[in-house]
Amino acid sequence: MPTTKSFLKSPKVSFEDTSIAFSSKSNLQLKKIYLIFASMNQNWLVKLGTFFIKLFLFLHFPIKKLIKITVFEQFCGGENLQECNKTIENLDKSHIGTILDYSVEGEDNEKSFDKTAKEILLTIEKAHNNLAIPFAVFKITGIGSAELLEKVQNEGALDEDEKNAFQRIKERINTLCKQAADLNVRIFVDAEESWIQDTIDTLTYEMMEKYNHEKCVVYNTFQMYRKEMLLNLKQATEQARKNNYYLGVKLVRGAYMEKERQRAHEDNYCEPVHETKADTDRDFNLAMEYSVENREIISICVGTHNEYSCKLLVDLMNQHHVEAKDTHFYFAQLLGMSDNISFNLSKAGYNVAKYVPYGPVDAVMPYLFRRADENTSVAGQASREFTLIKREIVRRKRLMFQGK
């Protein structure tokens, strides 16, 4: 842990200040959010609700409007880029950036891959010269076949059609990263499952070597719940030094825990993820410390809802005399979650952005189902959100009774 002797004098950050966390929400909006998280705080209700929503959508029941004004409005920016403008503007008022995340999970075909790539290009263009949108982002499986990526990783022999398809994946990736570099927009490549991640890493580092020589444009994502990821980060840093380019690092804990363990069990190989959350937390925090120590070559965004890790990065930045507004350092959380972290960090002067998913309601439902599952499965997440919202409602009522 850093010592306090060498800290910069910086604004005190508290994640308990609900007046800042929910300053952008009206009383009516706060009550709606209260009801959403009150429901999500009940595991049985989330499972039951998810089942019936899937059933009603399958039967084409007219429930999209209800979904849109509740969970969709809470966790998504809109159905298209135009509808996202209001969310972008509202976040920008609190000096919080937007990361536009096209969250449509399309069909596994070339037409769908091309359509998704075109939409991501639009997000890059929207971010151009717009300080309210500091990053673009994409998943490689959105623009290419996961099955093909896995075959490449396993060094399987590709037939002529597969070789052409893989070349098209590389061309789409290059088109996105080149556009980002040309328009001075930083771009994240999201992490995915371990059985395709090596291929994703290789493709991403090729883009870094191509576009990160003068500044950090392309960022790779490191899922720190994987046992070898801290070593991978260090190796990636040395590779960047050797080849004279900047390393973009987005740190997350990880998003595919159950899938990773189930596949390892089914295929009888050692699980790639840590056995305990404590091990993941340790590696995540060590990766932050390593990134700060190597900040001459690393730019970092920490994507986390963990309050301790956010406070630790603040401390590390202070210890190493890094200014709060240094653009090589960013904090990021999902829209609709952990506003106590995002808004309080921003109020203290740190760089903060929200992931803002968007897309047609029915097309982003898989994303919303995962958010609901995450809030119920991650220890205390829904309860924490619910408690903070309830505290703010009580605080406002107290002020009203006091005539303030």
C-alpha positions, 0 to 999 in steps of 0.5 A: 500500500502507498504511504501518505508521505508522498501524496499530492494534496488532492480533493477528498473522495467519498463514495458515501455522498449520495447528494452528489451521486444522484444530483442529476436525478429528480425525485420522480426519477429516483423513485423509479430507480428505487423500484427497479433496484428493489426488484433486482434485490430479490433474486427470485423476482429477477429470475421470474421476471426474466423468464416471463419477459423472454416468453412475452417477447417470444410470443410477441406480446406488446411489452417493449414500451414497458421495458423501455421506460424501466430497465432499458431507460436505466441501463441503456442510452437509447435505441439509436445514436440520436436517442443517446444524445440526451444521456450524453448531454446529461452525463457531460453536465457532471463532467462524465464522459460517454462510451457508446457501446453498440450492444446488439448481438447480431446473427453470425453471418457476414452481412451482420458483421458488416452492419455492426462494423458500420455502426461502430464507425458511426460511434467513432465519428460521433466521438470525433472532436467531442470531449463528452465521448472520450472512447469508442469500443467494440467486440471482435465477435460482433464483426467476426465469427467466434467459431473461426476465432477459436479455430485460429487460436487452436491452430486448426487448418483453415480452408479457403473460405475460412481464410477469406473470412478471417482476412475480412475480420482483420480488415474490419478491425483495421478499418475501425482502428484506422478511423479511430487513429485518423479522427483522434479517438481512443478505442477499446477492444473488449475482452471475451472468452479464453478460448478466443482471447489469444486470437483477439490479443494478437489482432489487437497488438497488431493494431497497437503496433500500427497506430500507437506509436505517437499516442495511445489509440488502441486499448486491449482489455485484461480480465484479471480473474484469469490466473495468467493475466498479470503476467500477460500484462507485464509481457504486453508491456515489454512487447510494447517497449521492444516495438516502441509503441504505447500500451492501452490497458483497460482493466476489468475483473471479468465477465464470463466466470460461469462459462469459463468454469463450465467449459473447463469442467466439460472439456476436463482442463484446468480452470483459467480463472482464479479460485477465489474473488480475493485472488482476482481482487489482488491481481486487479490491484497489482495490475493497477499498481504496475500500470501506474509505475509504468505510466510512461508507456501505459495508458489505463482505464479501470472498468470497475464498480469496486470502491476499494480499487477506485480509492486505491487508484486515487491513492496510487496516482497521488503517491506518484504525483499524477494529476487527477485530470491526467488523460492517461488515467480513466475510471469507468462504470456502467450506465445506471450502476455505481453512480456513487463512484462515478459522480463523486470521482468526477466531482473530485476532478478525476476522469470518469466515463460511463459505458452507455449501451444502445440498440433496439430494445429487443436486440439489447435484451440479452445485455439487460438480462446479463445486467440483472443477473450480475446485480443479483449474483455479484455479492451485495451489488443490488443491495448496495445500489438499493441502500444508496438510493434509499439513503438519498430519498430519506435525505431529500425528505429530511431536507424537505421537512426542514424547509430547505 
